[in-house]
Amino acid sequence: MPEPIKETVFTVARGGKAISSYVVDQSEAVNELHRIESNMRAAMLEPDVTLATVTKTTTYGDPEPVKA
């Protein structure tokens, strides 16, 4: 079986849990962080979110012939 593909992606986390989509582009995650912080402030909450990285692991099985 092939080795798994590992990729680092970015997200916004709160309390050790990802709360936004996983994205490859760090600047996109930073924009999301600022948006979430702004929304929390608007709701009179103290922003307690951080920019975080996650290792995404993808595994593919062995190829199987297709009978046409």
TITI-28231 format. One line per 3 residues: number of its first residue (from 1); their letters; for each residue x, y, z of N, C-alpha, C. Coordinates in steps of 0.001 Angstrom, whole numbers, plus 524288, in hexadecimal, padded with zeros to 5 digits. Layout:
BEGIN
NUM) a) X Y Z X Y Z X Y Z | ...
END
This chain:
BEGIN
1) mpe) 80350 7FB71 80000 80000 80000 80000 80385 804D8 80000 | 80221 808D4 7FCF5 8055C 80D91 7FCB9 80580 8106A 801F5 | 80998 8137B 802B5 80A1E 816A2 8076E 805E7 81AE2 80772
4) pik) 803D7 81C3F 80C0C 7FFFB 82072 80C4E 80268 825AF 80AD0 | 7FF34 82906 80897 800D4 82E4F 8072B 7FF93 831D0 80BCC | 8037A 834BF 80DB9 802A9 8383B 81229 80342 83DD6 81049
7) etv) 7FFA4 8411E 811F4 7FF96 84690 81050 7FDFD 849E9 81501 | 80099 84E49 815B8 7FF2A 851DD 819EA 7FB35 855C8 817DA | 7F6D9 85648 81AA6 7F2C9 85A02 81934 7F1BD 85D99 81DD8
10) ftv) 7EF09 861D9 81CD8 7EDF8 865C4 820D6 7E82F 865DE 82225 | 7E705 86774 826F4 7E1A4 867E8 828BF 7E17E 86BC9 82D47 | 7DCD5 86D1D 82EF4 7DC1B 87029 833B4 7DA49 86C58 837E2
13) arg) 7DCC4 86CA6 83C79 7DB85 868FF 840AC 7D9AC 86BE8 8457E | 7D66A 86938 84877 7D48A 86B3E 84D7A 7D44C 8669A 85136 | 7D70C 8671C 85587 7D6FC 862EC 8595F 7D907 85DBE 8574E
16) gka) 7DCE9 85DED 853E6 7DF25 8591C 851D5 7DC07 85686 84D84 | 7D7E5 8591A 84BA1 7D4A1 856EB 84771 7D48D 85AA5 842D1 | 7D4EF 85888 83E29 7D485 85BB7 8396C 7CEE6 85D95 838D6
19) iss) 7CE40 862AA 837CD 7C8F2 864C6 83739 7C812 8672A 831D8 | 7CBF2 866CC 82E6D 7CB42 868BF 82919 7CD29 86498 8254B | 7CC72 865A5 82061 7CE2D 861FD 81C58 7D41F 8619E 81C4D
22) yvv) 7D614 85D3E 81A74 7DBAE 85C8F 819C3 7DD26 85ED8 8147A | 7E122 86246 8146B 7E2D2 864C0 80F90 7E8B5 8643C 80F08 | 7EA8C 86447 80A2F 7F022 863C7 80916 7F2D7 8690F 809A1
25) dqs) 7F01A 86D3B 80861 7F24F 8727A 80858 7F1DA 87501 80DC1 | 7F645 8764D 81027 7F648 8788F 81561 7F35F 87DC5 81585 | 7F3F1 880F3 81180 7F15B 88611 81184 7EB69 88581 8118A
28) eav) 7E972 88181 80F1D 7E3D3 88075 80F32 7E208 87F23 814C1 | 7E529 87C15 81785 7E3E2 87AB5 81CF0 7E448 87F7B 8207D | 7E813 882EB 81F86 7E89B 887B6 8229D 7E3CE 88B29 821CF
31) nel) 7E1EF 88B98 81CFA 7DD25 88E98 81BEE 7D882 88C54 81EEA | 7D821 88737 81F02 7D3E8 8849E 821E0 7D46F 88599 827BF | 7D932 88581 829B8 7DA36 886A5 82F3B 7D83E 88C1C 8309A
34) hri) 7D99C 88FF0 82D65 7D7EC 89555 82E6B 7D1FD 895DC 82E27 | 7CF8C 8931D 82A87 7C9DA 89350 82A0D 7C743 89107 82EED | 7C93B 88C9B 830C3 7C700 88A1A 8356C 7C7E3 88D83 83A40
37) esn) 7CC9E 88FB9 83AC0 7CDA9 89330 83F2C 7C9FC 897E3 83F21 | 7C925 89A21 83AA1 7C5A1 89E9F 83A1C 7C013 89D33 83BA3 | 7BE43 898B2 839E5 7B8FA 896EF 83B39 7B877 895E5 84118
40) mra) 7BC99 893D4 84384 7BC6D 892DA 84924 7BC2A 89802 84C26 | 7BF3F 89BDE 84A6A 7BF0F 8A0FA 84CFB 7B9A9 8A37A 84C5E | 7B75A 8A2F2 847C2 7B223 8A51D 846C9 7AE15 8A29A 84A64
43) aml) 7AF0B 89DC5 84BEC 7AB84 89B03 84F7D 7AD20 89BCE 85530 | 7B0AB 89FA9 8561C 7B280 8A0F6 85B5E 7B570 89C6F 85DF5 | 7B830 8995D 85AD6 7BB67 89515 85CD9 7C125 8967B 85C1E
46) epd) 7C45E 89492 85F96 7C9FD 8953E 85F06 7CBF5 89104 85B41 | 7CE4C 8928F 856DA 7D02F 88E9E 85320 7D43C 88AFF 855A0 | 7D331 88609 8556D 7D6D5 88227 8577D 7D7F4 87E08 85355
49) vtl) 7D8F1 87FF1 84EA1 7DA0D 87C83 84A37 7DFA1 87D80 84867 | 7E1EB 8799F 845EE 7E74B 87A14 84411 7E7C0 877C1 83E99 | 7EBC4 87969 83BE5 7ED2F 87702 836F0 7F012 871F9 8383B
52) atv) 7EED2 86DC1 8359F 7F13A 868B7 836DF 7F28B 865C3 831D8 | 7F61E 86220 8325B 7F75B 85E97 82E06 7F58D 8591F 82F76 | 7F456 85626 82B76 7F2A6 850B8 82C0F 7F573 84D8F 827E0
55) tkt) 7F72C 848EE 82942 7F96B 84570 82558 7F512 84221 82312 | 7F428 842DA 81E0F 7F01F 83FEB 81B41 7F2CC 83B35 818C8 | 7F0D2 8368F 819E0 7F310 831BF 817C8 7EF29 82F32 81419
58) tty) 7F0E7 82E30 80F5C 7ED95 82BA8 80B76 7F00F 8267A 809EC | 7ECEE 8226A 809EE 7EED8 81D47 8085E 7EB86 81B4A 803DE | 7EE1B 81951 7FFF5 7EB62 81701 7FB7B 7EC6A 8112B 7FB6C
61) gdp) 7E888 80E2B 7F9F7 7E93C 80891 7F977 7EC1B 80735 7F470 | 7ED43 80236 7F3CF 7EFCD 80069 7EF15 7EC01 800A3 7EA80 | 7EDEA 801A7 7E5CE 7EA8D 801CE 7E136 7E816 7FC76 7E031
64) epv) 7E346 7FC7D 7DEB2 7E07A 7F7B5 7DD44 7DEE6 7F816 7D782 | 7DFDA 7F3F9 7D47D 7DE4B 7F429 7CEF7 7D856 7F4B5 7CE6F | 7D6C5 7F78E 7CA6D 7D137 7F84D 7C95C 7CFD5 7F4F9 7C4B1
67) ka) 7CBB3 7F1E9 7C531 7C9E2 7EEAF 7C0C8 7C5DA 7F1D3 7BDC3 | 7C70B 7F2C3 7B8E0 7C38B 7F5F0 7B5A4 7BF79 7F2A9 7B304
END
